[in-house]
Amino acid sequence: MKPSIRSVPPALGILTATAGLAALAGAQDGGQLYTTYCAACHGVNGEGAQNGQFPPLAGSPWPLGNPDRSIKILIAGLHGEVEVNGKTWNLEMPPQGAMLPDDQIAAILTYVRSSWGNKAPGVETSRVKTVRAATANRTTPWTAAELLKQHPLDVKPPVADLISYVYDGTWKKLPDFNTIKAAATEEEHNGIISIAKAGRKDHFGMVWEGVLDLPVDGDYEFYLAADDGMRLMLDGTPLGEVDGIGPIQGREKQAAGKFAKGPHKLRVEFFEFEGQEEIQIGWRKKGDKNWVWLTDRKAANKPKWPDIMIEPVAEKAAIYRNFIKGTTARGIGIGLPGGVNFAWSADHFAPELIWQGEFMNGGHHWTERGQGYEPPAGDHVVNLSKGEALPEGAKFLGYKLDPKGNPTFSMSIGKSRLLDSYKAGGSDTERTLVRTLSLTGEGSAVDVVITDTLPVQAISSTEFALGNLASVASGPPAPKPKNGKLVLTLATGQTATLLYRWK
């Protein structure tokens, strides 16, 4: 599905342009202007904010080449679908010409064209002034088609003359596609191998044929990975394959060969059985550090940050307040002694994750303020809930820590107040998260949702299995299944203790 948004901040990372480039745009600081007007969508590193929910500028041909294309976008905006490096976005970039003067537009573009590996000449203020005057009658945002007709991208496709073939079928090993009739054929003008073009999820195959142009004579390495199976061929000779069904992780392969400079006939075969679907293919000259990717999906690079493991110290709980994958933006991670961990959502008034072992790796967010959500570092992660655990109108009042760092979260519900406290329990062989809920005040009884995501099976009148990973015990009072959820009803003055255990 293509992401869509009605309106976004200005488009078009966080270093300062060189003095020579800055001179092209007068005294304006392109890096600072980019941070102010552009980084919210395109990311401080130019790779697209929110894990790629917005188009990248790093490694993109759009801001390079003829600068008039980017000048027009900044002045009048951009509407509709735009394809960048094989991926399509459908976003609405509002015009910025009324807000940004010519010298600031020049400074921003000069910075973008010289950052994150981009290498293009700077933009002069006079060039912006000329384009603004020539398009003064423009009253609507540009479309990608209009701009590409006027200013084609100066980019060489990864695979020339690429054609894709889609096949219907159910296989657990690579079939002989030469004996099967293709259900669809399409020219891939961007030269990028993508299974998204098939428009299917399960039980299909694809073949791509094209020309791979290698730059010099010598030894080359190839990276292959797929979910489920794939084969790579050059000049009719198989180089390597990932056959059978299974996830992409752990089945990656590398192949090598000596090839002459120039064009080589490329053929890639792929099939998808069921579940996830993905393919990754890259090549590089032996000894080079970086891969040249032929697919729209790339193998994850190693993190640019060191491991900084966060853990309880001297039997005192640890806290992690950055974004945690699996909970909301106001998630609060607590690592208790003994390898008992949980993430509590201040948006939903509940522990949304519990897990064992290691707590969190702070390297991502504690080094250069990494973006995105960090998953728990441990194992046996259980997603307890995803919605609000308290009735409408509940408010989060904050939390306090006891001398050992054990937290108590406080909420108000009308005239009542709910305290939600946690500590580690059990033994080294049976780790337990101990949760104590107490309700005070003058209000009526309150329903507290224990889980709204997991199947619940009664073990006894006071203990319930939560899926196949954990169980919860309490009583009295004890939680009860209600409308597909497990709910604890607390009356004013009552206190309940819940024990979360891993199977």
N, C-alpha and C positions, 0 to 999 in steps of 0.2 A: 504494500500500500504506500502511496506517495504521501509524505507529510504535507499538511496544508495549514496555513496560518493567515489570518486576515491582514495583519500589519506587523512589521518588525522594525527595529531601529535601523539606522543607516547601515548600508553595507560597505563593504570594502573597507605590529603585532607585538614582544613589548621591548624593543630595543631602539636606540636612537640611530637615525640614519647618519651616514658619514657626513663630515663637514662639507665635502664637495657636493654630495647629493642634496644636502639641506640648502645649499646656496641656490640650487635651481628653483626652490620654492620660497625664496626669500628667507625671512627670519623665523618662519613657522617651524615648530617641532612636530614632524610627521608622526613619530612614535606616540607622543602624548595625545595628539589629535585622534589617531587611530584608537587608542585606548578609550578615549572619551566617547567617540561616536560609533565605533565599529566592532569593538571586541566583544560586546554583549552577544552578538550573533555569530560572528566569524571566529571568535576565540582569540585569546591573547597570543596563541602560537599559530594563528592562521589556519588551524585545522578544522574549524567549524565548532561552535559552542554546543554544549549538551551532548557530548559524544557523537558529534556528526549530524545533529538534527538540522544544522544550517550548512550551506555550501562552504567548502574550504577555499582559501585563497593560496595557501601553501601548496606548491606543486600543481596548481591549476593554470591552464593556459589562458583563462579569461582575463586576468589583469595584465598579462604580458602582451607582446606584440604592439599593434597600433594602439596608442593610449586613448584615442578618440572614443573607442568602445566603452572604456571604463569611465571616462569623463561624462559621456552621455547618461550612463547608468546613475552616477551620483547626482547629476543635475535633475534628471526627469524621473528617475526610478525605474523599476523593472517589474513586469507583470507576467504571470503564467509560468509554464514549465521551462526549466533550464536544466541542461545536462552538463555535469562536470565529472570528468574522469569515469564515465560510464554509469553514473548514478543520477537519477532524475529527482529534482526538487520542484515543488509547486508552491512558491512563497510570494508574498507581496512586499516588495521593497519600496517604501514611500520615497518621493523625490526629496532631495536635500539642497537643491539649488538655491532656494529662497533663504536657507539658513547658513549655508557655507559659502563664503566668498571665494573668489578664484584662487587666491594664494593658499588657502587652507585645503581646497580640493587638490591642488598641485602637490602640497606637502604630504597629504595622506597617500596619494597614488605613488609618489616617489618612494615613500617608505615601504608600501606593499610590494612594489616591483623590485625591491632590493633586500627583502627579508625572507627568512626561513628557507633559504636556498634559491629563491627567485632571483634571476639575474636579467634585468632589463634596464635600459636607460631611464633616468629620472624624467619628470614632467615639468615643463616650464609653465609659469603662471600665464604667460602670453598665449600658450596653447589652449589652456582652459578658457581664456577670454574669447578666443576665436571660435571655439566650439559652442560656447554659450550664445554668442551672437548669431551663429549660423542656425541654431535650433531654437531661437527665441519664440517661435510660433508653436512649439510643441506643447500641447496641453494634457497629454496622457502619457503614462509610463510606457517605456519601450517593451517590446517582446523580444525573446531570444532570437526568434526567426528573423525579425527586422534587423537586429544588430549583426547577426552572422552573415546576412546578405550583404550588408555594407562593409563589414570588417570580419572576414573569415578568420577563424582561429589558426594561428601559425603552429600547428602541432602535427607530428607524425604519429599515426596510429600504431599501437603495439604490434598488431598483426595486419598486414596489408591484404586487401581483397578478401576479407573474412566473410564466410557464408556459414550459417548454422542450419542444422537439420534436427527436427524433433520427431521422436518415435514413440508410439504407444506400445506398452508391454510391461510385463512383470518378470523381473530377473533377479537372481541372487548372485550371479557372476556376469562378467562382461559377455554380451552376445556377439555374434558376427553381424555387425550392422549392414554389411554389404548384401546380406540376404533378406533384409527387411525394408519395406517401403516406407519412406518418410511421410509423416502426417502433415508436416509443414516445413517450408524452406524460407529463409530470410537472409538478405544481405545485411551485414552488421557494419555500417559505415564508420562507426567509432573505433572499430578494430579491437574491441574488448570482449573477451570471453565471459559470458554471463548466463547463468541458468535461469535468472529471473525472467528472461525473454520467453521462456517456455510457458509461463503462466500456469504452472502446475506444481503440485506438492509431492505426489506419490505416483509410482508406477509409470515411469517414462524414461526415455533415454535421449541423449543429444550427441551430435557430432559436429565439430567445427573444422573447417578447412580454410587455409589461407597461406600467406607467405610471411616468414620470419626473416628479417634482414639483419644479419650479424655484422658488427662493425669492423672486425679484424680477424685475421687468421689466428687460430690458437685453440686452447683447451677451454671448454665451457662446462658449467655446472647448472643443473636444473632441479627445481624444487617442485614436488608433486604432493598434493594432499586432496582428499575427497571424502565426502559422505554421500553416496556409498562408494561406487567404484569408478576408476578412470584409467585411461591409457594415453601416453604421449608418444607421437611418432614424428620423426623428421626425415624427409626424403624417402618415405616408405619404410623406414627402419624403426621398430619399437625402441624407445629410449628407456622407458620405465612405466610401471603401472601400480595402482592400488586397487586390488581386486577384492571381490566379496562385499558383504554388507557390514557396516559398523560406523562408529563415529569418526570424525576427522582427527580428533586428538589421539595420539599414540600410533597412528598409522601413516604418518608422514614418510615420504621417501625422497632420496636424492639420486640423481643420475648424472653421468658425465660423458663427454665425448669431445673429439677433436673435429673442428669444423672450419671450413674456409670462409673468408670474408664474402658477404653478399647474400642473395636471397636463398631461402631453403623452404621446401614445401612442408607445411605444418598440418598435422591432423591430430585432433584430440577427441577421444571417445569417453562418454560418461553415462552412467545409469543411476537412477534413484529408485530404491525399493520403497521404504516407508520411513516416517519420522523426519528428522532434519535433513536438509539438502544443502550442499556447499562444495565448491571446487576452488582450489588455489594452484596456480602455476606461475613460476618465476624462473628467470635465467640470469646468469651473470658470468662475466669473464673470470676464469680461475684466478684467485688472488684478490678480486674486488670485494669490497665490504658489502655493498648494497645490491639487492635484487631488482631486476626490471620485471614488473608484474604484467602478465598477459590477461589476468582475470580481474573482475571488479572487486573480488575479495582477496585480501592480502594476509599472509601469515603475520600474527602479532609480533611486533618487535619486542625485544627485551625491554623492560621498564627503564626509564632514564633516572630512576631514583634507587637508592639503596634500601635494603630491608631495615626497618626500624620497628622491631617487635615490641608491642606494648603488653605489659603483664603486671599482675599484682606484685607489690613489693612489701616484704616484711608482713605478710598476711593482711595487707591493706588493699582494698579494691582499687582497680584502675578505671578511669573514665575516658571515653572517646566521644567527642562532640562533633566530628566531621560527618560528611554524608556517608551513610551505611547502606549498602545494597540490600534491598528486601524490606526496608522500612521507609518512612517519610523523611522529608528534608529536616524535620526537627526530631530526628531519632537521637536517642541518648544511649550510647553503648556502655555497659558495665561489665567489667571482668572481675569475677570473684575468685578468691583463693580456691585451689583445688580443681581448676579448669572448668568452672561453671560460669557461663556467659549469657547475657541477654541484651537485646536492644529494645528500649521502651520508647514509644512514640508519643510526643507531647501533642500531636495533632489528633491522635485516635485514643489517647488515654489508656494505653495497653502495652504489654510486652508483645511485640510482633514477631520477634525471633528469639530462639534459645539455641545454644550450641555448646559443644564440649571442646576441651583441649585449648589450643592457643586462642588468644583473644583477638587482637587486631594488629595489622601491619600498618604502621603510621608513615612508612616511606613515601607512599603516594601523595598524601595530603600535607605532609610535613616537609616535603622537599619542593621548593618552587611552587607551593600552593597548587598542587595537581588538581585538575578538574575531575568531575565524575564521581561515581559512588564506589566505595571500597567494600568488597565482600568480607564476611567474617574470615578470620585466619584459621579457625579450627575446623572440626568436622561434625557430622551428625546434626546439621543445621535443620531446625524445625520451624516452619512458617506457621505461627499460631493464628494470626488474624490479619485482616487487611482493611477492616472498616472500623468505625467508632464503636468503642466498647461500652460507652455510657449513653444515657438518654439525651435527646436534643436539649441544648441549653447548658450542658456541662462546660465548665471552664477550668483550664489548667492554672494552678496557682504557684507552681514551682516545686522545688525539691530540696531536701536537706540530707546531709551525710552524717552518719554517726562517727565516732572516733576511728572505726575500722573501715570507713568509706562505704558502708552499706547504705543504700539510698532509701528514702521515703518520699514518694510523690504525693502531692496534695491536689485535690480537685474539689470544686463546689458544684452541687446539683440542687438548684433552688435554695432551700433553707438548710440543706444537709451538706456535710463535708466528708469526703472519702479520703482515707489515707491508705496508700498502697506501698508496702515495705518489702524488701528483699534481702536475703542472705544465703550463703552456701550451707548445705547440709549433707547428710549421708556420709559414706565412707569412701576410701580411695577406689574401691571396687564398684560402688554404687553411688554415683554423683547425683545430688539432688539440689534443685533450686527451691528454696523455701519462700513462699509468698504469703504475706499476711495483709488481709483487707479488713478495715474497720470503718463503720459508718456512724457518724455522730450528727447532732443537730435536731431540728424539729420537723424535718420533712418525712415523706412516706418512704416505703421500701424502694430500693433501687436494684434494677437488673444490671449485672456486670457480665458482659460477654467474655467467656474464657477462650473460645475459638469459634471462628466463623468460616474457616477454610478447610479443616480436617474432618474426615469421617470419624464419628464417635461411636465407640462400642462399650457397653457397660461390662465391667469386670465384676463389680459388686454394687451395692447401693451407694457407695461413697467413692468408688474409683472407676475411671474411664480410660480406655485406650484411645489415644489420639493418632489416628493413622497407624503406621507400622513402625514409628520411631520413638514415640514417647507416650507417657500416661500421666494422668493427674489425679490426685486423691485429695479429699477434703471432707471435713465434717466434725460435728454438725456446725452450720448448715452445709449441705453438699450441693454441687451444681447439678442441673438437670437438662436433658435435651429439650430444646424448644425452637420450633420453626427452623430446623436444620442447623441450629447452633447449640453450643453448650453454654448454659447461662447460670450464673450464681445470683440468687436473690438475697439481698441483705436488708434486714430491717434496722431501723435506728437503734443504736446501742449494741448491735451484733458485731462479732469479730469472727472471721473465717481464716483458716490457714490452709493453703494449697501446697502440695508437694509435686513438683514436676520431675519425673524420672525418665531416663533414657532406657529403652529396652536393650 
